[in-house]
Amino acid sequence: MNLRINDELIHVPKSIKTITDLIQHLALSNPFIIVEHNSVILKNDEHAQTTINDGDKIELVQFVGGG
């Protein structure tokens, strides 16, 4: 399945069904991830139930601390 993630075309296995699956597949462990799925910003509790399909556009923004 092909997804456009942060404006880059990425191929992921068809076993990736939800946003939560995608985050785990990409090994993103930051608890502060903002997800936009097809121009809709998702709440954290929506990640597990939001299904993804071939051609979806996803933006992932991670916040980091520092000084």
PDB file of N, H, CA, C and O in Angstrom:
ATOM      1  N   MET A   1       0.862  -1.162   0.000  1.00  0.00           N
ATOM      2  CA  MET A   1       0.000   0.000   0.000  1.00  0.00           C
ATOM      3  C   MET A   1       0.910   1.226   0.000  1.00  0.00           C
ATOM      4  O   MET A   1       1.916   1.259   0.708  1.00  0.00           O
ATOM      5  N   ASN A   2       0.557   2.218  -0.784  1.00  0.00           N
ATOM      6  H   ASN A   2      -0.261   2.192  -1.359  1.00  0.00           H
ATOM      7  CA  ASN A   2       1.329   3.450  -0.863  1.00  0.00           C
ATOM      8  C   ASN A   2       0.604   4.571  -0.127  1.00  0.00           C
ATOM      9  O   ASN A   2      -0.587   4.805  -0.331  1.00  0.00           O
ATOM     10  N   LEU A   3       1.350   5.253   0.729  1.00  0.00           N
ATOM     11  H   LEU A   3       2.318   5.063   0.895  1.00  0.00           H
ATOM     12  CA  LEU A   3       0.828   6.394   1.478  1.00  0.00           C
ATOM     13  C   LEU A   3       1.721   7.590   1.228  1.00  0.00           C
ATOM     14  O   LEU A   3       2.917   7.437   0.983  1.00  0.00           O
ATOM     15  N   ARG A   4       1.154   8.767   1.286  1.00  0.00           N
ATOM     16  H   ARG A   4       0.182   8.891   1.485  1.00  0.00           H
ATOM     17  CA  ARG A   4       1.957   9.983   1.223  1.00  0.00           C
ATOM     18  C   ARG A   4       2.092  10.470   2.663  1.00  0.00           C
ATOM     19  O   ARG A   4       1.150  11.014   3.239  1.00  0.00           O
ATOM     20  N   ILE A   5       3.286  10.264   3.237  1.00  0.00           N
ATOM     21  H   ILE A   5       4.051   9.822   2.769  1.00  0.00           H
ATOM     22  CA  ILE A   5       3.546  10.627   4.624  1.00  0.00           C
ATOM     23  C   ILE A   5       4.510  11.794   4.642  1.00  0.00           C
ATOM     24  O   ILE A   5       5.625  11.703   4.129  1.00  0.00           O
ATOM     25  N   ASN A   6       4.068  12.897   5.241  1.00  0.00           N
ATOM     26  H   ASN A   6       3.162  12.971   5.658  1.00  0.00           H
ATOM     27  CA  ASN A   6       4.867  14.126   5.282  1.00  0.00           C
ATOM     28  C   ASN A   6       5.399  14.465   3.894  1.00  0.00           C
ATOM     29  O   ASN A   6       6.568  14.807   3.719  1.00  0.00           O
ATOM     30  N   ASP A   7       4.511  14.360   2.921  1.00  0.00           N
ATOM     31  H   ASP A   7       3.562  14.082   3.063  1.00  0.00           H
ATOM     32  CA  ASP A   7       4.759  14.707   1.522  1.00  0.00           C
ATOM     33  C   ASP A   7       5.782  13.813   0.832  1.00  0.00           C
ATOM     34  O   ASP A   7       6.366  14.201  -0.179  1.00  0.00           O
ATOM     35  N   GLU A   8       6.000  12.614   1.378  1.00  0.00           N
ATOM     36  H   GLU A   8       5.525  12.299   2.200  1.00  0.00           H
ATOM     37  CA  GLU A   8       6.900  11.642   0.755  1.00  0.00           C
ATOM     38  C   GLU A   8       6.123  10.357   0.515  1.00  0.00           C
ATOM     39  O   GLU A   8       5.433   9.870   1.412  1.00  0.00           O
ATOM     40  N   LEU A   9       6.230   9.804  -0.688  1.00  0.00           N
ATOM     41  H   LEU A   9       6.790  10.199  -1.416  1.00  0.00           H
ATOM     42  CA  LEU A   9       5.529   8.561  -1.006  1.00  0.00           C
ATOM     43  C   LEU A   9       6.247   7.396  -0.326  1.00  0.00           C
ATOM     44  O   LEU A   9       7.435   7.169  -0.554  1.00  0.00           O
ATOM     45  N   ILE A  10       5.509   6.658   0.515  1.00  0.00           N
ATOM     46  H   ILE A  10       4.543   6.842   0.700  1.00  0.00           H
ATOM     47  CA  ILE A  10       6.084   5.564   1.295  1.00  0.00           C
ATOM     48  C   ILE A  10       5.229   4.317   1.081  1.00  0.00           C
ATOM     49  O   ILE A  10       4.000   4.373   1.136  1.00  0.00           O
ATOM     50  N   HIS A  11       5.900   3.196   0.838  1.00  0.00           N
ATOM     51  H   HIS A  11       6.898   3.151   0.793  1.00  0.00           H
ATOM     52  CA  HIS A  11       5.197   1.921   0.705  1.00  0.00           C
ATOM     53  C   HIS A  11       5.200   1.217   2.061  1.00  0.00           C
ATOM     54  O   HIS A  11       6.251   1.056   2.682  1.00  0.00           O
ATOM     55  N   VAL A  12       4.029   0.804   2.511  1.00  0.00           N
ATOM     56  H   VAL A  12       3.175   0.935   2.006  1.00  0.00           H
ATOM     57  CA  VAL A  12       3.904   0.061   3.766  1.00  0.00           C
ATOM     58  C   VAL A  12       3.146  -1.237   3.481  1.00  0.00           C
ATOM     59  O   VAL A  12       2.377  -1.311   2.523  1.00  0.00           O
ATOM     60  N   PRO A  13       3.362  -2.254   4.308  1.00  0.00           N
ATOM     61  CA  PRO A  13       2.644  -3.521   4.106  1.00  0.00           C
ATOM     62  C   PRO A  13       1.127  -3.345   4.232  1.00  0.00           C
ATOM     63  O   PRO A  13       0.645  -2.469   4.950  1.00  0.00           O
ATOM     64  N   LYS A  14       0.404  -4.181   3.531  1.00  0.00           N
ATOM     65  H   LYS A  14       0.795  -4.893   2.948  1.00  0.00           H
ATOM     66  CA  LYS A  14      -1.068  -4.123   3.601  1.00  0.00           C
ATOM     67  C   LYS A  14      -1.598  -4.502   4.974  1.00  0.00           C
ATOM     68  O   LYS A  14      -2.767  -4.263   5.276  1.00  0.00           O
ATOM     69  N   SER A  15      -0.746  -5.093   5.811  1.00  0.00           N
ATOM     70  H   SER A  15       0.204  -5.287   5.565  1.00  0.00           H
ATOM     71  CA  SER A  15      -1.166  -5.452   7.165  1.00  0.00           C
ATOM     72  C   SER A  15      -1.356  -4.213   8.047  1.00  0.00           C
ATOM     73  O   SER A  15      -1.952  -4.305   9.121  1.00  0.00           O
ATOM     74  N   ILE A  16      -0.858  -3.064   7.605  1.00  0.00           N
ATOM     75  H   ILE A  16      -0.374  -2.989   6.734  1.00  0.00           H
ATOM     76  CA  ILE A  16      -1.048  -1.802   8.337  1.00  0.00           C
ATOM     77  C   ILE A  16      -2.473  -1.339   8.053  1.00  0.00           C
ATOM     78  O   ILE A  16      -2.797  -0.957   6.928  1.00  0.00           O
ATOM     79  N   LYS A  17      -3.311  -1.375   9.068  1.00  0.00           N
ATOM     80  H   LYS A  17      -3.047  -1.686   9.981  1.00  0.00           H
ATOM     81  CA  LYS A  17      -4.733  -1.065   8.871  1.00  0.00           C
ATOM     82  C   LYS A  17      -5.171   0.254   9.497  1.00  0.00           C
ATOM     83  O   LYS A  17      -6.097   0.898   9.003  1.00  0.00           O
ATOM     84  N   THR A  18      -4.506   0.664  10.591  1.00  0.00           N
ATOM     85  H   THR A  18      -3.754   0.140  10.993  1.00  0.00           H
ATOM     86  CA  THR A  18      -4.936   1.860  11.316  1.00  0.00           C
ATOM     87  C   THR A  18      -3.755   2.813  11.513  1.00  0.00           C
ATOM     88  O   THR A  18      -2.604   2.468  11.246  1.00  0.00           O
ATOM     89  N   ILE A  19      -4.069   4.009  11.983  1.00  0.00           N
ATOM     90  H   ILE A  19      -5.004   4.289  12.200  1.00  0.00           H
ATOM     91  CA  ILE A  19      -3.029   4.976  12.311  1.00  0.00           C
ATOM     92  C   ILE A  19      -2.119   4.430  13.402  1.00  0.00           C
ATOM     93  O   ILE A  19      -0.904   4.620  13.343  1.00  0.00           O
ATOM     94  N   THR A  20      -2.683   3.759  14.390  1.00  0.00           N
ATOM     95  H   THR A  20      -3.670   3.604  14.439  1.00  0.00           H
ATOM     96  CA  THR A  20      -1.868   3.150  15.449  1.00  0.00           C
ATOM     97  C   THR A  20      -0.891   2.132  14.861  1.00  0.00           C
ATOM     98  O   THR A  20       0.282   2.113  15.235  1.00  0.00           O
ATOM     99  N   ASP A  21      -1.364   1.289  13.946  1.00  0.00           N
ATOM    100  H   ASP A  21      -2.316   1.305  13.642  1.00  0.00           H
ATOM    101  CA  ASP A  21      -0.484   0.325  13.275  1.00  0.00           C
ATOM    102  C   ASP A  21       0.660   1.052  12.561  1.00  0.00           C
ATOM    103  O   ASP A  21       1.812   0.624  12.634  1.00  0.00           O
ATOM    104  N   LEU A  22       0.343   2.134  11.882  1.00  0.00           N
ATOM    105  H   LEU A  22      -0.593   2.481  11.823  1.00  0.00           H
ATOM    106  CA  LEU A  22       1.350   2.893  11.139  1.00  0.00           C
ATOM    107  C   LEU A  22       2.398   3.488  12.072  1.00  0.00           C
ATOM    108  O   LEU A  22       3.595   3.411  11.796  1.00  0.00           O
ATOM    109  N   ILE A  23       1.952   4.077  13.167  1.00  0.00           N
ATOM    110  H   ILE A  23       0.979   4.139  13.391  1.00  0.00           H
ATOM    111  CA  ILE A  23       2.875   4.674  14.137  1.00  0.00           C
ATOM    112  C   ILE A  23       3.813   3.592  14.686  1.00  0.00           C
ATOM    113  O   ILE A  23       5.011   3.831  14.836  1.00  0.00           O
ATOM    114  N   GLN A  24       3.279   2.419  14.981  1.00  0.00           N
ATOM    115  H   GLN A  24       2.306   2.225  14.859  1.00  0.00           H
ATOM    116  CA  GLN A  24       4.107   1.323  15.474  1.00  0.00           C
ATOM    117  C   GLN A  24       5.067   0.830  14.392  1.00  0.00           C
ATOM    118  O   GLN A  24       6.232   0.551  14.674  1.00  0.00           O
ATOM    119  N   HIS A  25       4.584   0.725  13.166  1.00  0.00           N
ATOM    120  H   HIS A  25       3.637   0.952  12.936  1.00  0.00           H
ATOM    121  CA  HIS A  25       5.416   0.277  12.042  1.00  0.00           C
ATOM    122  C   HIS A  25       6.589   1.234  11.811  1.00  0.00           C
ATOM    123  O   HIS A  25       7.697   0.796  11.499  1.00  0.00           O
ATOM    124  N   LEU A  26       6.350   2.516  11.963  1.00  0.00           N
ATOM    125  H   LEU A  26       5.451   2.871  12.217  1.00  0.00           H
ATOM    126  CA  LEU A  26       7.396   3.520  11.769  1.00  0.00           C
ATOM    127  C   LEU A  26       8.287   3.676  13.003  1.00  0.00           C
ATOM    128  O   LEU A  26       9.233   4.463  12.994  1.00  0.00           O
ATOM    129  N   ALA A  27       7.981   2.926  14.061  1.00  0.00           N
ATOM    130  H   ALA A  27       7.212   2.287  14.068  1.00  0.00           H
ATOM    131  CA  ALA A  27       8.741   2.942  15.320  1.00  0.00           C
ATOM    132  C   ALA A  27       8.807   4.336  15.931  1.00  0.00           C
ATOM    133  O   ALA A  27       9.856   4.767  16.411  1.00  0.00           O
ATOM    134  N   LEU A  28       7.667   5.040  15.908  1.00  0.00           N
ATOM    135  H   LEU A  28       6.816   4.690  15.519  1.00  0.00           H
ATOM    136  CA  LEU A  28       7.590   6.364  16.526  1.00  0.00           C
ATOM    137  C   LEU A  28       7.138   6.181  17.964  1.00  0.00           C
ATOM    138  O   LEU A  28       6.022   5.730  18.217  1.00  0.00           O
ATOM    139  N   SER A  29       7.991   6.526  18.892  1.00  0.00           N
ATOM    140  H   SER A  29       8.898   6.893  18.686  1.00  0.00           H
ATOM    141  CA  SER A  29       7.661   6.306  20.298  1.00  0.00           C
ATOM    142  C   SER A  29       7.360   7.593  21.051  1.00  0.00           C
ATOM    143  O   SER A  29       7.014   7.554  22.232  1.00  0.00           O
ATOM    144  N   ASN A  30       7.485   8.724  20.384  1.00  0.00           N
ATOM    145  H   ASN A  30       7.766   8.755  19.425  1.00  0.00           H
ATOM    146  CA  ASN A  30       7.217  10.004  21.017  1.00  0.00           C
ATOM    147  C   ASN A  30       5.734  10.068  21.413  1.00  0.00           C
ATOM    148  O   ASN A  30       4.865   9.874  20.563  1.00  0.00           O
ATOM    149  N   PRO A  31       5.437  10.339  22.690  1.00  0.00           N
ATOM    150  CA  PRO A  31       4.024  10.390  23.094  1.00  0.00           C
ATOM    151  C   PRO A  31       3.295  11.629  22.567  1.00  0.00           C
ATOM    152  O   PRO A  31       2.069  11.710  22.652  1.00  0.00           O
ATOM    153  N   PHE A  32       4.034  12.580  22.032  1.00  0.00           N
ATOM    154  H   PHE A  32       5.030  12.514  21.963  1.00  0.00           H
ATOM    155  CA  PHE A  32       3.443  13.821  21.529  1.00  0.00           C
ATOM    156  C   PHE A  32       3.514  13.854  20.005  1.00  0.00           C
ATOM    157  O   PHE A  32       4.355  14.540  19.424  1.00  0.00           O
ATOM    158  N   ILE A  33       2.624  13.105  19.372  1.00  0.00           N
ATOM    159  H   ILE A  33       1.941  12.548  19.844  1.00  0.00           H
ATOM    160  CA  ILE A  33       2.552  13.053  17.913  1.00  0.00           C
ATOM    161  C   ILE A  33       1.192  13.590  17.489  1.00  0.00           C
ATOM    162  O   ILE A  33       0.147  13.130  17.950  1.00  0.00           O
ATOM    163  N   ILE A  34       1.233  14.571  16.605  1.00  0.00           N
ATOM    164  H   ILE A  34       2.082  14.945  16.230  1.00  0.00           H
ATOM    165  CA  ILE A  34       0.003  15.087  16.006  1.00  0.00           C
ATOM    166  C   ILE A  34      -0.147  14.412  14.648  1.00  0.00           C
ATOM    167  O   ILE A  34       0.797  14.377  13.859  1.00  0.00           O
ATOM    168  N   VAL A  35      -1.334  13.876  14.377  1.00  0.00           N
ATOM    169  H   VAL A  35      -2.101  13.903  15.018  1.00  0.00           H
ATOM    170  CA  VAL A  35      -1.592  13.169  13.126  1.00  0.00           C
ATOM    171  C   VAL A  35      -2.699  13.879  12.360  1.00  0.00           C
ATOM    172  O   VAL A  35      -3.777  14.154  12.886  1.00  0.00           O
ATOM    173  N   GLU A  36      -2.393  14.164  11.095  1.00  0.00           N
ATOM    174  H   GLU A  36      -1.517  13.940  10.667  1.00  0.00           H
ATOM    175  CA  GLU A  36      -3.412  14.676  10.174  1.00  0.00           C
ATOM    176  C   GLU A  36      -3.613  13.611   9.109  1.00  0.00           C
ATOM    177  O   GLU A  36      -2.668  13.216   8.427  1.00  0.00           O
ATOM    178  N   HIS A  37      -4.839  13.154   8.973  1.00  0.00           N
ATOM    179  H   HIS A  37      -5.607  13.475   9.527  1.00  0.00           H
ATOM    180  CA  HIS A  37      -5.183  12.086   8.032  1.00  0.00           C
ATOM    181  C   HIS A  37      -6.150  12.647   7.005  1.00  0.00           C
ATOM    182  O   HIS A  37      -7.285  12.995   7.328  1.00  0.00           O
ATOM    183  N   ASN A  38      -5.688  12.731   5.763  1.00  0.00           N
ATOM    184  H   ASN A  38      -4.766  12.448   5.500  1.00  0.00           H
ATOM    185  CA  ASN A  38      -6.510  13.295   4.679  1.00  0.00           C
ATOM    186  C   ASN A  38      -7.123  14.639   5.082  1.00  0.00           C
ATOM    187  O   ASN A  38      -8.325  14.859   4.934  1.00  0.00           O
ATOM    188  N   SER A  39      -6.275  15.528   5.590  1.00  0.00           N
ATOM    189  H   SER A  39      -5.298  15.350   5.710  1.00  0.00           H
ATOM    190  CA  SER A  39      -6.626  16.907   5.959  1.00  0.00           C
ATOM    191  C   SER A  39      -7.482  17.030   7.216  1.00  0.00           C
ATOM    192  O   SER A  39      -8.032  18.098   7.482  1.00  0.00           O
ATOM    193  N   VAL A  40      -7.602  15.961   7.990  1.00  0.00           N
ATOM    194  H   VAL A  40      -7.155  15.093   7.774  1.00  0.00           H
ATOM    195  CA  VAL A  40      -8.354  15.996   9.247  1.00  0.00           C
ATOM    196  C   VAL A  40      -7.395  15.696  10.389  1.00  0.00           C
ATOM    197  O   VAL A  40      -6.749  14.648  10.395  1.00  0.00           O
ATOM    198  N   ILE A  41      -7.294  16.606  11.360  1.00  0.00           N
ATOM    199  H   ILE A  41      -7.818  17.457  11.356  1.00  0.00           H
ATOM    200  CA  ILE A  41      -6.443  16.386  12.517  1.00  0.00           C
ATOM    201  C   ILE A  41      -7.167  15.442  13.471  1.00  0.00           C
ATOM    202  O   ILE A  41      -8.326  15.656  13.828  1.00  0.00           O
ATOM    203  N   LEU A  42      -6.451  14.390  13.873  1.00  0.00           N
ATOM    204  H   LEU A  42      -5.510  14.217  13.583  1.00  0.00           H
ATOM    205  CA  LEU A  42      -7.048  13.363  14.723  1.00  0.00           C
ATOM    206  C   LEU A  42      -6.684  13.570  16.187  1.00  0.00           C
ATOM    207  O   LEU A  42      -5.592  14.034  16.513  1.00  0.00           O
ATOM    208  N   LYS A  43      -7.614  13.220  17.056  1.00  0.00           N
ATOM    209  H   LYS A  43      -8.502  12.842  16.791  1.00  0.00           H
ATOM    210  CA  LYS A  43      -7.321  13.158  18.486  1.00  0.00           C
ATOM    211  C   LYS A  43      -6.602  11.838  18.741  1.00  0.00           C
ATOM    212  O   LYS A  43      -6.764  10.883  17.982  1.00  0.00           O
ATOM    213  N   ASN A  44      -5.810  11.783  19.805  1.00  0.00           N
ATOM    214  H   ASN A  44      -5.677  12.559  20.422  1.00  0.00           H
ATOM    215  CA  ASN A  44      -5.045  10.566  20.112  1.00  0.00           C
ATOM    216  C   ASN A  44      -5.938   9.337  20.238  1.00  0.00           C
ATOM    217  O   ASN A  44      -5.548   8.249  19.814  1.00  0.00           O
ATOM    218  N   ASP A  45      -7.117   9.491  20.810  1.00  0.00           N
ATOM    219  H   ASP A  45      -7.433  10.375  21.154  1.00  0.00           H
ATOM    220  CA  ASP A  45      -7.983   8.320  20.989  1.00  0.00           C
ATOM    221  C   ASP A  45      -8.656   7.865  19.692  1.00  0.00           C
ATOM    222  O   ASP A  45      -9.367   6.861  19.688  1.00  0.00           O
ATOM    223  N   GLU A  46      -8.440   8.589  18.594  1.00  0.00           N
ATOM    224  H   GLU A  46      -7.862   9.405  18.596  1.00  0.00           H
ATOM    225  CA  GLU A  46      -8.996   8.198  17.292  1.00  0.00           C
ATOM    226  C   GLU A  46      -8.003   7.371  16.465  1.00  0.00           C
ATOM    227  O   GLU A  46      -8.380   6.797  15.444  1.00  0.00           O
ATOM    228  N   HIS A  47      -6.746   7.308  16.897  1.00  0.00           N
ATOM    229  H   HIS A  47      -6.440   7.775  17.726  1.00  0.00           H
ATOM    230  CA  HIS A  47      -5.718   6.626  16.108  1.00  0.00           C
ATOM    231  C   HIS A  47      -6.035   5.144  15.892  1.00  0.00           C
ATOM    232  O   HIS A  47      -5.853   4.628  14.790  1.00  0.00           O
ATOM    233  N   ALA A  48      -6.500   4.471  16.916  1.00  0.00           N
ATOM    234  H   ALA A  48      -6.648   4.890  17.812  1.00  0.00           H
ATOM    235  CA  ALA A  48      -6.740   3.023  16.822  1.00  0.00           C
ATOM    236  C   ALA A  48      -7.928   2.672  15.930  1.00  0.00           C
ATOM    237  O   ALA A  48      -7.974   1.578  15.367  1.00  0.00           O
ATOM    238  N   GLN A  49      -8.880   3.580  15.796  1.00  0.00           N
ATOM    239  H   GLN A  49      -8.843   4.469  16.254  1.00  0.00           H
ATOM    240  CA  GLN A  49     -10.068   3.265  14.990  1.00  0.00           C
ATOM    241  C   GLN A  49     -10.049   3.904  13.604  1.00  0.00           C
ATOM    242  O   GLN A  49     -10.942   3.643  12.798  1.00  0.00           O
ATOM    243  N   THR A  50      -9.052   4.734  13.312  1.00  0.00           N
ATOM    244  H   THR A  50      -8.326   4.946  13.967  1.00  0.00           H
ATOM    245  CA  THR A  50      -8.979   5.385  12.011  1.00  0.00           C
ATOM    246  C   THR A  50      -8.240   4.474  11.032  1.00  0.00           C
ATOM    247  O   THR A  50      -7.039   4.239  11.168  1.00  0.00           O
ATOM    248  N   THR A  51      -8.973   3.969  10.049  1.00  0.00           N
ATOM    249  H   THR A  51      -9.948   4.160   9.939  1.00  0.00           H
ATOM    250  CA  THR A  51      -8.371   3.070   9.066  1.00  0.00           C
ATOM    251  C   THR A  51      -7.685   3.873   7.968  1.00  0.00           C
ATOM    252  O   THR A  51      -8.088   4.988   7.635  1.00  0.00           O
ATOM    253  N   ILE A  52      -6.639   3.270   7.418  1.00  0.00           N
ATOM    254  H   ILE A  52      -6.312   2.364   7.688  1.00  0.00           H
ATOM    255  CA  ILE A  52      -5.924   3.917   6.324  1.00  0.00           C
ATOM    256  C   ILE A  52      -6.069   3.076   5.068  1.00  0.00           C
ATOM    257  O   ILE A  52      -6.222   1.856   5.125  1.00  0.00           O
ATOM    258  N   ASN A  53      -6.016   3.759   3.933  1.00  0.00           N
ATOM    259  H   ASN A  53      -5.892   4.750   3.887  1.00  0.00           H
ATOM    260  CA  ASN A  53      -6.192   3.113   2.640  1.00  0.00           C
ATOM    261  C   ASN A  53      -5.101   3.582   1.687  1.00  0.00           C
ATOM    262  O   ASN A  53      -4.477   4.624   1.885  1.00  0.00           O
ATOM    263  N   ASP A  54      -4.893   2.787   0.657  1.00  0.00           N
ATOM    264  H   ASP A  54      -5.400   1.940   0.497  1.00  0.00           H
ATOM    265  CA  ASP A  54      -3.911   3.126  -0.360  1.00  0.00           C
ATOM    266  C   ASP A  54      -4.167   4.547  -0.879  1.00  0.00           C
ATOM    267  O   ASP A  54      -5.296   4.898  -1.220  1.00  0.00           O
ATOM    268  N   GLY A  55      -3.106   5.354  -0.931  1.00  0.00           N
ATOM    269  H   GLY A  55      -2.189   5.069  -0.654  1.00  0.00           H
ATOM    270  CA  GLY A  55      -3.212   6.709  -1.450  1.00  0.00           C
ATOM    271  C   GLY A  55      -3.528   7.767  -0.415  1.00  0.00           C
ATOM    272  O   GLY A  55      -3.566   8.952  -0.746  1.00  0.00           O
ATOM    273  N   ASP A  56      -3.759   7.372   0.839  1.00  0.00           N
ATOM    274  H   ASP A  56      -3.729   6.409   1.107  1.00  0.00           H
ATOM    275  CA  ASP A  56      -4.058   8.366   1.877  1.00  0.00           C
ATOM    276  C   ASP A  56      -2.879   9.309   2.087  1.00  0.00           C
ATOM    277  O   ASP A  56      -1.720   8.950   1.876  1.00  0.00           O
ATOM    278  N   LYS A  57      -3.213  10.526   2.508  1.00  0.00           N
ATOM    279  H   LYS A  57      -4.154  10.817   2.678  1.00  0.00           H
ATOM    280  CA  LYS A  57      -2.198  11.527   2.824  1.00  0.00           C
ATOM    281  C   LYS A  57      -2.160  11.692   4.340  1.00  0.00           C
ATOM    282  O   LYS A  57      -3.176  11.983   4.972  1.00  0.00           O
ATOM    283  N   ILE A  58      -0.971  11.503   4.913  1.00  0.00           N
ATOM    284  H   ILE A  58      -0.146  11.267   4.400  1.00  0.00           H
ATOM    285  CA  ILE A  58      -0.813  11.566   6.359  1.00  0.00           C
ATOM    286  C   ILE A  58       0.341  12.504   6.710  1.00  0.00           C
ATOM    287  O   ILE A  58       1.427  12.418   6.136  1.00  0.00           O
ATOM    288  N   GLU A  59       0.090  13.377   7.640  1.00  0.00           N
ATOM    289  H   GLU A  59      -0.792  13.447   8.106  1.00  0.00           H
ATOM    290  CA  GLU A  59       1.129  14.258   8.172  1.00  0.00           C
ATOM    291  C   GLU A  59       1.358  13.871   9.619  1.00  0.00           C
ATOM    292  O   GLU A  59       0.411  13.774  10.400  1.00  0.00           O
ATOM    293  N   LEU A  60       2.616  13.650   9.979  1.00  0.00           N
ATOM    294  H   LEU A  60       3.385  13.729   9.344  1.00  0.00           H
ATOM    295  CA  LEU A  60       2.989  13.306  11.347  1.00  0.00           C
ATOM    296  C   LEU A  60       3.916  14.398  11.874  1.00  0.00           C
ATOM    297  O   LEU A  60       4.956  14.681  11.279  1.00  0.00           O
ATOM    298  N   VAL A  61       3.530  15.008  12.994  1.00  0.00           N
ATOM    299  H   VAL A  61       2.685  14.777  13.477  1.00  0.00           H
ATOM    300  CA  VAL A  61       4.339  16.049  13.599  1.00  0.00           C
ATOM    301  C   VAL A  61       4.679  15.597  15.011  1.00  0.00           C
ATOM    302  O   VAL A  61       3.796  15.266  15.802  1.00  0.00           O
ATOM    303  N   GLN A  62       5.981  15.588  15.319  1.00  0.00           N
ATOM    304  H   GLN A  62       6.699  15.858  14.676  1.00  0.00           H
ATOM    305  CA  GLN A  62       6.446  15.206  16.646  1.00  0.00           C
ATOM    306  C   GLN A  62       7.051  16.425  17.330  1.00  0.00           C
ATOM    307  O   GLN A  62       7.800  17.184  16.716  1.00  0.00           O
ATOM    308  N   PHE A  63       6.725  16.604  18.587  1.00  0.00           N
ATOM    309  H   PHE A  63       6.116  15.988  19.086  1.00  0.00           H
ATOM    310  CA  PHE A  63       7.288  17.702  19.359  1.00  0.00           C
ATOM    311  C   PHE A  63       8.448  17.182  20.177  1.00  0.00           C
ATOM    312  O   PHE A  63       8.379  16.103  20.767  1.00  0.00           O
ATOM    313  N   VAL A  64       9.515  17.962  20.207  1.00  0.00           N
ATOM    314  H   VAL A  64       9.571  18.838  19.728  1.00  0.00           H
ATOM    315  CA  VAL A  64      10.687  17.605  21.004  1.00  0.00           C
ATOM    316  C   VAL A  64      11.046  18.786  21.904  1.00  0.00           C
ATOM    317  O   VAL A  64      10.835  19.947  21.553  1.00  0.00           O
ATOM    318  N   GLY A  65      11.584  18.462  23.051  1.00  0.00           N
ATOM    319  H   GLY A  65      11.756  17.519  23.336  1.00  0.00           H
ATOM    320  CA  GLY A  65      12.017  19.504  23.980  1.00  0.00           C
ATOM    321  C   GLY A  65      13.479  19.806  23.796  1.00  0.00           C
ATOM    322  O   GLY A  65      14.205  19.087  23.109  1.00  0.00           O
ATOM    323  N   GLY A  66      13.885  20.847  24.402  1.00  0.00           N
ATOM    324  H   GLY A  66      13.296  21.432  24.960  1.00  0.00           H
ATOM    325  CA  GLY A  66      15.295  21.209  24.322  1.00  0.00           C
ATOM    326  C   GLY A  66      15.466  22.695  24.525  1.00  0.00           C
ATOM    327  O   GLY A  66      14.504  23.445  24.692  1.00  0.00           O
ATOM    328  N   GLY A  67      16.691  23.084  24.506  1.00  0.00           N
ATOM    329  H   GLY A  67      17.472  22.474  24.371  1.00  0.00           H
ATOM    330  CA  GLY A  67      16.910  24.495  24.737  1.00  0.00           C
ATOM    331  C   GLY A  67      18.096  25.042  24.023  1.00  0.00           C
ATOM    332  O   GLY A  67      18.391  26.231  24.136  1.00  0.00           O
TER     333      GLY A  67
END
